[in-house]
Amino acid sequence: MQIRPADEDDHSGIDALLKAAFPGPEEARLVVSLRAADQDTLELVADDHGRIVGTVLFSPVQAKSPAGTEFYGIGMAPVAVIPEHQNRGIGSALIEHGLTFLTSLGVPWCIVLGHPDYYPRFGFQPAGLIGWSWDGDPDGAHADAFMIKPLGGHALPDTPAIVSFHPAFDGV
Ligand SMILES: CC(C)(COP(=O)(O)OP(=O)(O)OC[C@H]1O[C@@H](n2cnc3c(N)ncnc32)[C@H](O)[C@@H]1OP(=O)(O)O)[C@@H](O)C(=O)NCCC(=O)NCCS
């Protein structure tokens, strides 16, 4: 199995994988929208002898403090592994490869909205700990799922801020 950047020939395989891994088509649509909006900063696939068995996409994320200071980082979504290949380390390999590459580019932090039991193993912590929230969750009902990880030697901002995702995420 090989982790490599996705290319156009992979799109139908990624679409099928996302529809198999998630209960609905929203994540598959999200990926198509992010590509169309040129928001697909890094898209990786796990290629098992020509079959796409896993994928992860990273796209730009912006945060803004109450005083108007803007911060730019990256968001990780979606990440998915085809059901019959789950729990074999493929998701971890995709995430680690992606974060390592983005760190090498100098990206300061990565945000994820996801399972609070899965992402801490990669160094993610609740973004609420640094006073960050997300504009899609004004009452903080999903605060435990909203996590951030500093990349490389970057310190996380010590200013509260509100994170905005690209409008493509509105349908997810
Ligand atoms: C979440 C997902 C990407 C993980 O990929 P994977 O290749 O199965 O994961 P890995 O083999 O790298 O890691 C396995 C570990 O993740 C844990 N894990 C998997 N899914 C989990 C979940 N939904 N919540 C908490 N932990 C989870 C497993 O329990 C296992 O833990 P262990 O190492 O302590 O035994 C994959 O299960 C998946 O595609 N799920 C459906 C789509 C999805 O929910 N994507 C994430 C959206 S936030």
The ligand as an SDF file (V2000), in Angstrom:
LIG
                    3D

 48 50  0  0  0  0  0  0  0  0999 V2000
  -11.9300    7.2560   11.3650 C   0  0  0  0  0  0  0  0  0  0  0  0
  -11.1370    6.4840   10.3150 C   0  0  0  0  0  0  0  0  0  0  0  0
  -10.6540    7.4200    9.2200 C   0  0  0  0  0  0  0  0  0  0  0  0
   -9.9200    5.8390   10.9980 C   0  0  0  0  0  0  0  0  0  0  0  0
   -9.1510    5.1610   10.0200 O   0  0  0  0  0  0  0  0  0  0  0  0
   -8.5460    3.7080   10.3500 P   0  0  0  0  0  0  0  0  0  0  0  0
   -7.6040    3.3600    9.2680 O   0  0  0  0  0  0  0  0  0  0  0  0
   -9.6790    2.7770   10.5960 O   0  0  0  0  0  0  0  0  0  0  0  0
   -7.8010    3.9970   11.7190 O   0  0  0  0  0  0  0  0  0  0  0  0
   -6.3970    3.4420   12.2330 P   0  0  0  0  0  0  0  0  0  0  0  0
   -6.2870    2.0000   11.8400 O   0  0  0  0  0  0  0  0  0  0  0  0
   -5.3360    4.3410   11.8300 O   0  0  0  0  0  0  0  0  0  0  0  0
   -6.5980    3.5660   13.7860 O   0  0  0  0  0  0  0  0  0  0  0  0
   -7.4050    2.6330   14.4310 C   0  0  0  0  0  0  0  0  0  0  0  0
   -7.7970    3.2230   15.7600 C   0  0  0  0  0  0  0  0  0  0  0  0
   -8.7340    4.2740   15.5410 O   0  0  0  0  0  0  0  0  0  0  0  0
   -9.8500    4.0720   16.3730 C   0  0  0  0  0  0  0  0  0  0  0  0
  -11.0260    4.6260   15.7340 N   0  0  0  0  0  0  0  0  0  0  0  0
  -11.4770    4.3770   14.4870 C   0  0  0  0  0  0  0  0  0  0  0  0
  -12.6310    5.0450   14.2790 N   0  0  0  0  0  0  0  0  0  0  0  0
  -12.8890    5.7330   15.4310 C   0  0  0  0  0  0  0  0  0  0  0  0
  -13.9190    6.5950   15.8370 C   0  0  0  0  0  0  0  0  0  0  0  0
  -14.9500    6.8540   15.0400 N   0  0  0  0  0  0  0  0  0  0  0  0
  -13.8510    7.1260   17.0840 N   0  0  0  0  0  0  0  0  0  0  0  0
  -12.8320    6.8220   17.9040 C   0  0  0  0  0  0  0  0  0  0  0  0
  -11.8050    6.0120   17.5700 N   0  0  0  0  0  0  0  0  0  0  0  0
  -11.8600    5.4670   16.3420 C   0  0  0  0  0  0  0  0  0  0  0  0
   -9.9410    2.5830   16.4920 C   0  0  0  0  0  0  0  0  0  0  0  0
  -10.6750    2.2260   17.6410 O   0  0  0  0  0  0  0  0  0  0  0  0
   -8.4760    2.1990   16.6450 C   0  0  0  0  0  0  0  0  0  0  0  0
   -8.0600    2.4620   17.9730 O   0  0  0  0  0  0  0  0  0  0  0  0
   -6.8290    1.6750   18.6450 P   0  0  0  0  0  0  0  0  0  0  0  0
   -5.6110    2.0010   17.8280 O   0  0  0  0  0  0  0  0  0  0  0  0
   -6.7650    2.2450   20.0250 O   0  0  0  0  0  0  0  0  0  0  0  0
   -7.1930    0.2370   18.5600 O   0  0  0  0  0  0  0  0  0  0  0  0
  -11.9890    5.3400    9.7010 C   0  0  0  0  0  0  0  0  0  0  0  0
  -12.4410    4.5040   10.7460 O   0  0  0  0  0  0  0  0  0  0  0  0
  -13.1760    5.8230    8.9030 C   0  0  0  0  0  0  0  0  0  0  0  0
  -13.0560    6.0450    7.6970 O   0  0  0  0  0  0  0  0  0  0  0  0
  -14.3490    5.9520    9.5410 N   0  0  0  0  0  0  0  0  0  0  0  0
  -15.5720    6.3430    8.8070 C   0  0  0  0  0  0  0  0  0  0  0  0
  -15.4930    7.7610    8.3280 C   0  0  0  0  0  0  0  0  0  0  0  0
  -15.2010    8.7050    9.4730 C   0  0  0  0  0  0  0  0  0  0  0  0
  -15.8620    8.6680   10.5100 O   0  0  0  0  0  0  0  0  0  0  0  0
  -14.1910    9.5780    9.2400 N   0  0  0  0  0  0  0  0  0  0  0  0
  -13.7520   10.5210   10.2330 C   0  0  0  0  0  0  0  0  0  0  0  0
  -14.6060   11.7230   10.2670 C   0  0  0  0  0  0  0  0  0  0  0  0
  -14.1210   12.7420   11.6070 S   0  0  0  0  0  0  0  0  0  0  0  0
  1  2  1  0
  2  3  1  0
  2  4  1  0
  2 36  1  0
  4  5  1  0
  5  6  1  0
  6  7  2  0
  6  8  1  0
  6  9  1  0
  9 10  1  0
 10 11  2  0
 10 12  1  0
 10 13  1  0
 13 14  1  0
 14 15  1  0
 15 16  1  0
 15 30  1  0
 16 17  1  0
 17 18  1  0
 17 28  1  0
 18 19  1  0
 18 27  1  0
 19 20  2  0
 20 21  1  0
 21 22  1  0
 21 27  2  0
 22 23  1  0
 22 24  2  0
 24 25  1  0
 25 26  2  0
 26 27  1  0
 28 29  1  0
 28 30  1  0
 30 31  1  0
 31 32  1  0
 32 33  2  0
 32 34  1  0
 32 35  1  0
 36 37  1  0
 36 38  1  0
 38 39  2  0
 38 40  1  0
 40 41  1  0
 41 42  1  0
 42 43  1  0
 43 44  2  0
 43 45  1  0
 45 46  1  0
 46 47  1  0
 47 48  1  0
M  END
$$$$
